[in-house]
Amino acid sequence: MLRALVSTARRFLVDWNHSFKGDGLPSVELLGPPSPRSYNRLERLVITDQVCRTLFEEYAEHRTGARGDEEIGWVILGRREETEAVALATLPAGTQRSAGVAHIRFNSNAQAIASRIVRQWDKRLVLLGVFHTHPGSLRHPSDSDYQGDSQWVGQLRGGDGVFGIGTADVENNPDFSILQKPEIHRQIMGDMCFTWYALCKNDERYRKLPVEMTLGPDLARPLHPLWHILERHAGPLDRLCRQQASVVFEANEKDLTLRLPLAAPKSYLRIVLDGEEARFLVEEDGAVRAVDPEEEPVDRAVYLILAELAREAARSVK
């Protein structure tokens, strides 16, 4: 077959709805692996400069787009320390989100596979909370936000979560190049204002969460230009990762590549996802050949290729 075919990473992962009708719980996988550590209530959020840049830049870009009047949001991943959270990665709502002026429903499948990918790059990452925007000047989570947040926050590390609200209501501040901090829990750039809160599982209200900046990456930023690829292939990729623990992801600005080790030493199956296309490359003994299983989705195509490789190996032994 191959000879004939050779040709030259209750809210957002199942059906999360961060809205005035919030319901659902986050997937256990997005929460991160269990930890034997004990935690105290959050006293501080430390956010890297690149995570902060991502949020401000993508919020500003969103406002100029065709869907700029809708709410937008991000999942925040990072390290949970004893009394602080360190934000290290952002997972966007995605182009397939359902959103309006008073609600946002994240693309749960894309965020699930994205969380798998970034945890390959940094196994310390866990779910810290969410950031979403409000129209007008509501800089505090709404009553409906509280109804949803208070139901699932107990699943987070320490039963305490980070919640950010973004608004575009700052007047007479034309400087979009300098980040200002007028209050311990508030960040301002241009007309945009980010306000940070924490909520513990038994709290009756949110509390202000002091925020500080540090130099560091947004570990998920390389995935943002590829989000349309994740949305298209998320289901098959998630199934493939569950079944093949040795899959390794590589990302660049144009495509997402999966590398699956084969039985022979230094042999791999590479799956290159670029827009609508999926290309399959078999690397053996330093030689590379392209194959086309003429099958979708990606996981079914991979298993057809693996089956034929097994047949070839059996024939070569005879």
N, C-alpha and C positions, 0 to 999 in steps of 0.2 A: 504493500500500500504506500509506504513512504517513498519508494523509488518513483512511483507514479506521481506522487504529490510534490516531489522536490521542485522548487521554483526559485530561483536565484535569492495609597494608617478613623415615679410614674410620670418622663417628660419628653425625651427626645429620641430614644433609640427604638422603641417599639412603635409608638405613634404619639410622640411628645407634642404637646400643644401649650406653648407658653403664651397664654392669651387670657382674655376676660372669660374664657370658657375652659381654663386650663384643666387638663386631666392627664392620666398616664404616669408611668414611672420609668426612670432611666434603666437601661440595660445593665445587668451586673458586669458585663464585659467593659463597658465604658467607665464604670466606677474604678476599675483597677483591681489588682490581686489583693486578697485579704491581708491584713497586717496585724501582728500580735501587739503592736504598740498601743499605748493609751494616749489620749489627746485631751488637752484642755480647750476651753472656748477660744475662738480666734480673737486675737488682739491686734493683728496687723496683716495687711496684704502687701507683699513685695511683688512688684510687677516689672519685668524686664523692659528696657527701652524699645526693643523690637516688638514685643507684644503690644505695648502702648502705641507704637507707630502703626502697627497693623490695624488696630481698632479705630484710631482717628482717621487714617487714610481711607480705609474701606467704608467707614461711615460717611465721610465727605464724598467719596465717589458714588456711593449708593444714592445720596440725596440729589445728585445731578442726573441720575438715570431715569428710565421710563417708569420705574416702580418706586421713585423717590419719596412718594407720599406714604408708603407702607412702613410698618415697623420692620426692623432688621435685627439680627442677633448673632451671637457666637457662643459656643461652649468653651469654657476655660479649663485647660488641663495644667497640671504642674505638680509640685511637691507639697505634701501636707506635713508640716513640722508640728512640734508640740503646741505652740501658740500662734503660729503664723502660717500663711499660705503663700507659696512662691509661684506666680503665674509664668509658665514657660511655653505655652502653646495655645493657639486659637483654632477652633473648627467652625467655619462659617455655616450659616443656615442653608446656603446652596441656592442655585437657580431654580430648582424644582420645589422650593419651599411654597407653602400656602400662607399668604400674609395679607394684611389690610391695615387700616389706620389704627386698629385696636387689637390686633392679634398677630401672632406668627407661629407657624408650625414648621419645624425644622425638617430637612430631608434626613430622616433617621438612618436609612441604609448607607448613605455616603458617609455620615459621621461615624458609623460603626466600623467601616473598613478603614477610614482615616485614623481612628484611634488605634487600631491594630498596627498600622504602619508606623506611626510616631512612637509607639511603645517598642517597636523593634529598634528604633534609634535611641531611645532612652526609657529603660524599664521602670524608672522611678515615677513616671507620670501617672497621676490619678485624676479623677474628676474633682474639680474644686467648686464649680458653680457655673453660672451663666451671666452673660451680659446682653441686654437688649435695649432697644431705643423706645422712647415715648414721643408722640407728637406734642406740640405745644410746649408747656413749661412744667410738666409733671416730673419732678426730679426724684420722686420717691416711688417705690413699688406700689402698685395699686392694690385695692382690696382683693381683686381677683388674682393678682400675682401671688398674694399671701396664701390664698386658698390652695393654689397648686403647689407653691414652694413648701409650705408647712407639711404637706402630705408626704413628700418624698425626701426632704432634706435629712431625715434620720438615717438614710442609707449611706450618706457620705461619711468620710473619715471623721470621727469625733462627733458625728451627728450635727455638724455645723457647716454651713455653706457660704460661698461668696456670691453676691448678687450686685451687678452693676447696672445703672440706668444711664442711658445717653439721651441728651436733649440738644437742640440747636436753638437756644433761647438767650444767648449772651449778647447783649447790646454794646455797641461802641467799643468793640475789641477787634480791630482789623488784622492783628498780628497772628498769622497762622504758623509762624516759625518758632514761637517760644511757648513752652508748656508752663502754665501757671498753676499754683496750688493755693487758692484763697482760703481753703479750710482743710482740716486734716484728712477728710474723706472725699475731697473734691479736686478734680483736675479740669483745667480749661485751656483750650487752644482755639483761637479765633472765636467763632460764635458757638462752638461746641462745648458742652459741659458733660463730664462723666462724674457720677456720684456713686460711691461704693458703700455697700451694706453687708452685714452678716446676719444670718438667721439660724438659730439652734432649734432642734426638733421640738422643744417644749416652750419656745418663746412665743409670747403673744404679739410681739411686734419686732420689726427689724431694728438693728442697732447700727450706728455709724461705724464704719470700719476704716481706720487710718490706713492710708496708702503711701507707699514709698517706692521710689524708682531705683533700679540697679542696672548696670550694663549686662546684657545677655541677649540670647536669641529668641525668636519665635520659632520653635522647632517644627511647627506645622506649616510655616509660611511657604516652603517649597511645594506644598500640595495645593495651595490656593489657585495658582494658574491652571492646575490640572483637575479642578473640581468637576468640570463637565465630564471628564473621563471616569472619575469615581462614581458619579451619579449614573452613568450609563452602565457600568460594569460592577457595581457594588455587590449585588446579590451573588453572582457567580464567583467573584473574588472572595467574598466572605465564606462561601461553601468550600472553596479550594483551600483557604487558610485553615479551616476547621479539620480538613481531611489530610492536609500535607503540612506538618509542623515545620518543615525545613524550607518553606518558601521565604525568599528574601526579596525585599522591595528596594528599588533604586528610583530616584526622581530627579528630573531636570526640568528646565523651563518648557520643554516641548512634549515630553512623553513620560509615561510611567512604565518601568520595566520590572518584571518578576523573574527571578532566577530559581529554578528548581533543580537540585542535584539529581543526577542519574546514577545508575548502578556502577558504571565504570568510573575509575578514578579520573578526576578533572574533567568530567563530562557534565553538561548542563542542558536543560531546556530553558530557553529564554522566551518570554512572552512580552512583546513590546506593544503597549497600548498608546495609540496616537489618534486622538479624535474619534472618528467612527471606526477606525481600523484596528485590527489585532494581528500582529505578525508573530510567527513562531519560528525560532531558530534553534537548531540542534548543534551543539558544540561537542565534538569528539576528537580526541588526539590532535588538538590544535586546528582542526578543520571545522568550518561552519557551513551548514546547509540550511536553506529556508524550506519550510514545509507548509503545506496548506491542507488542513484536514477537512476543509469545506463544511465546517460545522460551527454552529453557535448554540449556546453561549460559550464563554471562555473555558469554564470548567469541563464541559463535555468535550470540547476540542482537545484539551490537555490529555484527558483520559484515552481518547482515540489515538493520540500520538504515542502515549506510553504503552498502550496495548500493542501497537505495531512495532515499537522498539523492542518489546519483549519477544515478539515473533522473530524479528531479525536476529536477535541474540541466540534464540533457540536454533534457528536454521544454521547459524555459523558454527555451532558446536557439533552438528551432525557431520 
